[in-house]
Amino acid sequence: MKHVFIKSIFGPIRLDFGGDSLLRVMQVSRKGVSDTIDPDVLTPVIQCIEGKRDGLGIPVRFEGTPFQIKVWEAMRQIPPGEVVSYSELAKRAGNMRATRAVASACSQNPCVVVVPCHRIIRRDRGLGGFAWGIPLKRSLLIREGVRISSDLRVL
């Protein structure tokens, strides 16, 4: 596994790669020493984190339960600027009654931003949770053109 440390609007981030696939995106307290990664692999990930492209075409290797992987793959299909509810995502992942399992998979998303768990909201249009904090979720959605009210509901 190779690690790359970058600065971002989220603070320092560590990107973990296995070969040409992204394994993990993590917030860290400080930058470390980066390994050398092929720019053709690294550049799209950085562009995605910067909001300059979607993460759909970025190779990601998921490690999780079969249902978590279905949820993460379904999340990748949500275009920038769109949101879906946890219950809708459960339906898209093949189990319409697994809303809590979807919320759990979102909270354990290993590739935040690249796999856009920030696009998942509550049925009542509230933002719901986000592993990196609601202010960052709000910022990501606004960056994608989503309108959010002062009481943190998607308009």
C-alpha positions in Angstrom: 0.0 0.0 0.0 1.2 3.5 -0.8 0.2 6.8 0.9 0.0 10.3 -0.4 -0.6 13.3 1.8 -2.3 16.4 0.4 -3.7 19.7 1.7 -7.4 20.2 1.0 -10.4 22.3 2.1 -10.9 19.5 4.7 -7.4 19.9 6.1 -4.6 17.4 5.6 -5.8 14.2 3.9 -4.1 10.9 3.4 -4.9 8.9 0.3 -4.1 5.2 0.4 -3.6 3.3 -2.8 -3.3 -0.4 -3.7 -1.8 -0.5 -7.1 -3.9 1.7 -9.4 -6.9 1.7 -7.1 -7.9 4.1 -4.3 -8.4 2.3 -1.0 -9.1 5.0 1.5 -9.4 8.8 2.0 -8.7 9.8 5.5 -8.5 13.1 7.4 -5.2 13.3 9.3 -3.8 15.7 11.9 -0.8 16.5 9.8 0.9 15.7 6.5 3.4 13.0 6.3 5.9 11.7 3.7 4.2 10.8 0.5 5.0 7.7 -1.7 5.4 8.2 -5.4 2.2 7.5 -7.3 1.6 7.6 -11.0 0.2 11.0 -11.8 -2.5 9.4 -14.1 -3.8 7.6 -10.9 -3.3 10.5 -8.4 -4.5 13.5 -10.4 -8.1 12.4 -10.9 -8.4 11.8 -7.1 -7.1 15.2 -6.3 -9.3 16.8 -8.9 -12.3 15.0 -7.3 -11.5 16.2 -3.8 -11.0 19.7 -5.2 -14.5 19.6 -6.8 -13.2 19.7 -10.3 -14.5 16.3 -11.4 -16.8 13.5 -10.3 -15.3 10.4 -8.7 -17.2 7.9 -10.9 -14.3 7.0 -13.2 -11.7 6.7 -10.4 -10.8 3.1 -9.7 -11.7 2.2 -6.1 -11.1 -1.1 -4.4 -13.7 -1.6 -1.7 -13.2 -3.8 1.4 -16.4 -4.4 3.3 -19.5 -6.6 3.5 -21.3 -7.4 0.3 -24.1 -5.1 1.2 -21.7 -2.2 2.1 -20.1 -2.6 -1.3 -23.5 -2.5 -3.0 -24.3 0.7 -1.1 -21.0 2.3 -2.0 -21.3 1.4 -5.6 -24.9 2.8 -5.7 -23.6 6.0 -4.1 -21.1 6.4 -6.9 -24.0 6.6 -9.4 -25.4 9.7 -7.9 -24.4 12.7 -10.0 -23.0 15.9 -8.5 -25.7 18.3 -7.5 -28.3 15.5 -6.8 -29.2 14.0 -3.4 -31.1 10.9 -2.5 -32.5 9.7 0.8 -31.1 6.9 2.9 -34.2 4.9 2.1 -33.9 5.5 -1.6 -30.3 4.4 -1.5 -31.4 1.2 0.3 -33.8 0.5 -2.5 -31.0 1.2 -5.1 -28.7 -1.2 -3.2 -31.3 -4.0 -3.4 -32.9 -3.9 0.1 -35.6 -1.3 0.5 -35.9 -2.1 4.2 -32.2 -1.6 5.0 -32.2 2.1 5.7 -30.2 1.8 9.0 -27.7 -0.5 7.3 -27.3 2.1 4.5 -26.7 4.8 7.1 -24.1 2.6 8.7 -22.4 1.9 5.3 -22.3 5.7 4.7 -20.6 6.3 8.0 -18.0 3.6 7.2 -17.4 4.9 3.6 -13.6 4.4 3.1 -13.4 6.9 0.3 -15.2 10.1 1.4 -15.8 12.6 -1.4 -14.7 10.2 -4.1 -17.6 7.9 -3.1 -20.1 10.7 -2.5 -21.8 9.8 0.8 -22.4 13.6 1.3 -25.2 13.3 -1.3 -27.3 11.1 1.0 -29.9 12.9 3.1 -32.8 12.1 5.4 -36.2 11.5 3.9 -37.4 14.9 5.5 -34.7 16.6 3.4 -32.5 17.2 6.5 -28.8 16.7 5.9 -28.5 13.7 8.2 -25.0 12.7 9.3 -21.5 12.9 7.9 -18.3 11.3 9.2 -16.3 14.5 8.6 -19.0 16.8 10.1 -22.1 18.5 8.9 -20.4 21.8 8.1 -18.2 20.0 5.5 -21.2 18.0 4.2 -23.0 21.3 3.7 -20.0 22.9 2.0 -19.7 19.9 -0.4 -23.3 20.0 -1.4 -23.3 23.8 -1.9 -20.1 23.4 -4.0 -22.2 21.1 -6.2 -25.0 23.6 -6.5 -27.4 22.1 -4.0 -29.5 24.8 -2.2 -29.7 24.4 1.6 -31.9 26.3 4.0 -30.8 27.9 7.2 -32.3 25.0 9.1 -30.0 22.6 7.1 -32.6 21.2 4.8 -32.1 20.6 1.1 -34.5 22.9 -0.9 
